[in-house]
Amino acid sequence: MAAEVVYLASAEADLDEIYDWLSEASDAGRAFAYVERIQTACESLAHFSDRGTPRDDLEPRLRGTAFERRATIYYRVVGRTVEIVRVLHAGRSAAEAFSRS
């Protein structure tokens, strides 16, 4: 049975930031498609939640998985729920981002 995937407010803010940045740098259609692909990758964690690399150095029980070599999805599994904690685009420091969360 698949787990439920939920997005924490921090992850939703990250996705909004990625969309805003990309729509300014390129166009809204491309930004929407990119964020949609990230969300599809997040949803796939419902079936394969153990595939990410453990990142206990950032937060207990945290895992991270790369997305198209341009972003990292950080999540944790809590019971039958996959919590998407952050989605950081390349160039963002994970240590810095998690020190402020």
C-alpha positions as CSV (number, residue, x, y, z in Angstrom):
1,M,0.0,0.0,0.0
2,A,1.3,3.4,-0.9
3,A,2.2,6.0,1.7
4,E,0.5,9.4,1.8
5,V,2.7,12.3,0.6
6,V,2.3,15.6,2.4
7,Y,4.1,18.9,1.8
8,L,5.3,20.9,4.7
9,A,4.9,24.7,4.5
10,S,8.7,25.0,4.0
11,A,8.5,22.7,0.9
12,E,5.6,24.6,-0.5
13,A,7.5,27.9,-0.1
14,D,10.5,26.3,-1.8
15,L,8.4,25.3,-4.8
16,D,6.8,28.7,-5.0
17,E,10.3,30.3,-5.0
18,I,11.5,27.9,-7.7
19,Y,8.5,28.7,-9.8
20,D,9.0,32.5,-9.3
21,W,12.7,32.4,-10.1
22,L,12.2,30.2,-13.2
23,S,9.2,32.2,-14.6
24,E,11.3,35.4,-14.4
25,A,14.4,33.7,-15.9
26,S,12.5,31.9,-18.6
27,D,8.7,31.8,-18.8
28,A,5.6,30.8,-16.7
29,G,4.9,27.7,-18.9
30,R,8.4,26.3,-18.4
31,A,8.3,27.1,-14.7
32,F,5.0,25.4,-14.2
33,A,6.2,22.3,-16.1
34,Y,9.4,22.1,-14.0
35,V,7.5,22.4,-10.7
36,E,5.0,19.8,-11.9
37,R,7.9,17.4,-12.6
38,I,9.3,18.0,-9.1
39,Q,5.9,17.2,-7.6
40,T,5.6,14.0,-9.6
41,A,9.0,13.0,-8.2
42,C,7.8,13.8,-4.7
43,E,4.6,11.7,-5.3
44,S,6.7,8.8,-6.5
45,L,8.2,8.6,-3.0
46,A,4.8,7.2,-1.8
47,H,6.0,3.9,-3.4
48,F,9.8,4.0,-2.9
49,S,10.4,6.1,0.2
50,D,13.6,4.3,1.1
51,R,15.5,5.3,-2.0
52,G,16.8,8.6,-0.7
53,T,20.1,9.0,1.0
54,P,20.0,9.4,4.8
55,R,20.8,13.0,5.9
56,D,20.8,12.7,9.6
57,D,23.5,15.3,9.6
58,L,20.8,17.9,8.8
59,E,17.9,16.6,10.7
60,P,17.0,13.2,12.4
61,R,15.3,10.7,10.0
62,L,15.8,13.1,7.0
63,R,16.5,11.7,3.5
64,G,17.4,13.4,0.3
65,T,17.0,12.5,-3.3
66,A,18.3,14.3,-6.4
67,F,15.9,15.6,-9.0
68,E,17.3,16.1,-12.5
69,R,20.7,17.1,-11.2
70,R,19.2,20.6,-10.4
71,A,17.4,20.2,-7.2
72,T,17.2,18.0,-4.1
73,I,14.0,16.8,-2.4
74,Y,14.4,16.4,1.3
75,Y,11.8,14.3,3.1
76,R,11.2,12.0,6.0
77,V,9.0,9.0,6.5
78,V,6.7,9.1,9.5
79,G,4.6,6.0,9.8
80,R,2.7,5.7,6.5
81,T,3.3,9.3,5.5
82,V,6.1,10.8,3.5
83,E,6.7,14.4,4.6
84,I,8.3,16.6,1.9
85,V,10.3,18.9,4.1
86,R,12.3,21.0,1.6
87,V,13.0,21.2,-2.1
88,L,16.3,23.0,-2.7
89,H,17.4,24.1,-6.1
90,A,21.1,23.6,-7.0
91,G,23.4,26.2,-5.5
92,R,21.4,26.5,-2.2
93,S,23.2,25.3,0.9
94,A,21.3,22.5,2.6
95,A,23.1,23.1,5.9
96,E,22.1,26.8,5.8
97,A,18.5,26.1,4.8
98,F,18.1,23.5,7.6
99,S,19.7,25.7,10.2
100,R,17.0,28.3,9.6
101,S,14.0,25.9,9.5
